[in-house]
Amino acid sequence: MDEQVNEQTDEQVDGRMDGRMDELRRELCEYGRRAADLGLVVGTSGNLSARKGDLVVVTPSGVALDRLRPEDCPVLDLTGRVVDGGTRPSSETPTHLALYEATSARAVVHTHSVFATVVASTMTELPPIHYNTLLLGGTVRVAPYATYGTPELARGVLAAIEGRKAALMASHGAVTIGNGLEQAFEATRLLEWLCEVYVRALGVGRPAVLTEDQLTAVIERALAG
């Protein structure tokens, strides 16, 4: 009888786990479609994830984000072990998990958007040419190039994103974090806008970079209401 009770309890726990993650799976699909619609990803490039407690739901490998279904998105524990779902997790899962381990993030968005990739392929950082850079934590650093899905890439991204909500990945793309998918996705949109402004400004002249004093004044103005 004890064994039967234990089996029923395990099933109940599994059921609660599925219920907790269903909403996040639906959200991943929603934001995956939005990323594709806005041109932030092409085909199967890019990936998203969200964390709830000690579980992470991530987009699968090899599936276009505009074709995602909730059941396509596997659920992992923080070691990367699949605990629910029959699809293979994104190849960038190691970077997602490293970000969850090192930060308080509850969502990660990785894209190959055009202007972010242009900056990531030519610069070592995106300087603060607009005060909205502060919304991402300041100057956006570019992580050194490393093969996708490797521990080396994860380590580089962690160093670049320290104290920030966004980082660029050399000759690769961009990654943002947030306390949920909405915040991480809006950070992605803002980063792409800032990169586009910078690239377009270069076509006109030398973009002016805001000084520390100017940025401090913006922060003080915001705090003053």
C-alpha positions in Angstrom: 0.0 0.0 0.0 2.9 2.4 0.8 4.3 1.9 -2.7 0.9 2.7 -4.3 0.6 5.9 -2.2 4.0 7.0 -3.3 3.2 6.4 -7.0 0.0 8.4 -6.7 1.9 11.2 -5.0 4.5 11.2 -7.8 1.8 11.5 -10.4 0.2 14.3 -8.5 3.5 16.1 -8.3 4.1 15.6 -12.1 0.6 17.0 -12.8 1.3 20.1 -10.7 4.6 20.5 -12.6 2.9 20.3 -16.0 0.3 22.9 -14.9 2.9 25.3 -13.7 4.8 25.2 -17.0 1.9 25.2 -19.4 1.5 29.0 -19.1 5.2 29.5 -19.7 5.1 27.2 -22.8 2.3 29.3 -24.2 4.2 32.5 -23.5 7.3 31.2 -25.3 5.2 30.5 -28.4 3.7 34.0 -28.2 7.0 35.8 -27.9 8.6 33.4 -30.4 6.0 34.5 -33.0 6.5 38.2 -32.1 10.3 37.8 -32.6 9.8 36.3 -36.0 7.1 38.9 -37.0 9.5 41.8 -36.0 12.4 40.2 -38.0 14.4 39.6 -34.9 15.0 36.0 -35.9 15.0 34.2 -39.2 14.1 30.5 -39.6 15.2 28.4 -36.7 17.7 31.0 -35.4 17.3 32.4 -32.0 15.8 30.9 -28.8 13.9 31.8 -25.7 13.5 30.4 -22.2 11.7 31.1 -18.9 12.3 29.9 -15.4 9.8 29.0 -12.7 11.3 27.8 -9.5 13.8 25.1 -10.2 12.4 24.4 -13.7 13.2 26.0 -17.1 11.1 25.8 -20.3 13.1 26.4 -23.4 12.4 26.5 -27.1 13.4 23.4 -29.0 16.2 22.8 -31.4 15.4 23.0 -35.1 11.9 24.5 -34.9 11.1 27.9 -36.4 9.9 30.2 -33.7 6.9 31.3 -35.7 5.7 27.6 -35.8 6.1 26.8 -32.2 3.5 24.8 -30.3 3.4 24.7 -26.5 4.0 21.0 -26.6 7.2 21.5 -28.6 8.9 23.3 -25.7 10.8 20.9 -23.3 11.0 21.5 -19.6 14.4 21.1 -17.9 15.8 21.1 -14.4 18.7 23.5 -13.7 21.2 20.8 -14.6 19.8 20.6 -18.1 18.0 17.3 -17.7 14.8 17.1 -19.6 11.9 16.4 -17.2 9.0 16.8 -19.6 8.7 16.9 -23.4 9.9 14.9 -26.3 11.9 17.4 -28.3 15.6 18.3 -28.1 16.3 21.6 -26.2 17.9 24.5 -28.0 21.6 24.1 -28.7 22.1 27.4 -26.7 20.6 25.9 -23.5 24.0 25.9 -21.7 24.1 29.7 -22.0 20.5 30.0 -20.8 21.2 27.8 -17.8 24.4 29.6 -17.0 22.5 32.9 -16.9 19.9 31.5 -14.6 22.7 30.2 -12.3 24.6 33.5 -12.2 21.8 36.1 -12.2 18.3 36.6 -10.9 16.8 36.4 -14.4 13.5 34.6 -15.0 13.7 34.8 -18.8 16.3 34.8 -21.5 15.9 35.9 -25.1 18.6 35.3 -27.8 18.2 36.6 -31.3 20.2 37.1 -34.5 18.6 40.5 -35.3 20.2 42.4 -38.1 21.6 45.6 -36.5 22.6 43.9 -33.2 24.6 41.3 -35.3 26.2 44.1 -37.4 27.4 45.8 -34.2 28.4 42.5 -32.7 30.5 41.7 -35.8 32.3 45.0 -35.9 32.6 46.5 -32.4 33.8 45.5 -28.9 30.9 47.4 -27.3 27.8 49.5 -28.1 28.5 52.9 -26.6 25.8 55.0 -24.9 24.8 57.3 -27.8 21.3 57.6 -26.3 20.3 57.8 -22.7 17.9 54.8 -23.1 21.1 52.7 -22.9 20.7 53.1 -19.2 17.6 50.9 -19.3 19.9 48.0 -20.2 22.4 48.9 -17.5 24.8 51.1 -19.6 27.3 50.4 -22.3 26.5 47.0 -23.9 29.5 44.8 -24.0 30.4 42.3 -26.8 31.3 38.8 -25.7 34.3 37.3 -27.5 33.4 34.9 -30.4 33.0 31.3 -29.4 31.2 28.4 -31.1 27.5 28.3 -30.3 26.3 26.0 -27.6 29.7 25.7 -25.9 30.8 26.4 -22.3 33.3 29.0 -23.8 30.4 31.0 -25.2 28.4 30.8 -22.0 31.4 32.1 -20.0 31.9 35.0 -22.4 28.2 36.0 -22.2 28.3 35.9 -18.4 31.2 38.2 -18.3 29.7 40.6 -20.8 26.3 40.8 -19.2 27.5 41.3 -15.6 25.6 44.3 -14.2 23.6 44.6 -17.4 20.3 43.3 -18.9 21.9 42.7 -22.4 25.0 41.6 -24.1 26.1 41.2 -27.7 27.9 38.1 -29.0 30.7 38.6 -31.5 29.8 37.6 -35.0 26.6 36.0 -33.6 23.8 38.0 -32.2 22.3 39.3 -28.9 21.1 38.1 -25.6 18.9 39.8 -23.0 17.5 38.9 -19.6 14.6 40.0 -17.5 12.3 39.1 -14.6 9.9 37.6 -17.1 9.5 37.1 -20.9 7.9 40.5 -21.4 10.8 42.3 -19.8 13.5 40.3 -21.6 11.7 40.7 -24.9 11.4 44.5 -24.5 15.1 44.6 -23.7 15.7 42.8 -27.0 13.6 45.3 -28.9 15.4 48.2 -27.2 18.8 46.8 -27.9 18.0 46.3 -31.6 16.7 49.9 -31.8 19.9 51.3 -30.1 22.1 49.2 -32.5 20.1 50.5 -35.5 20.4 54.1 -34.3 24.2 53.6 -34.0 24.6 52.0 -37.4 22.5 54.6 -39.2 24.3 57.4 -37.3 27.6 56.1 -38.7 26.3 56.7 -42.2 25.8 60.5 -41.4 28.9 61.1 -39.2 30.6 60.3 -36.0 28.0 59.5 -33.4 28.3 61.5 -30.2 28.7 59.4 -27.1 27.2 60.5 -23.8 29.6 61.2 -21.0 29.4 59.8 -17.5 28.2 63.2 -16.2 25.5 63.3 -18.8 24.3 59.8 -17.9 24.4 60.6 -14.2 22.3 63.6 -14.8 19.7 61.4 -16.6 19.6 59.0 -13.6 19.2 61.9 -11.1 16.4 63.4 -13.2 14.6 60.1 -13.3 15.0 59.6 -9.6 13.6 63.1 -9.0 10.5 62.2 -10.9 
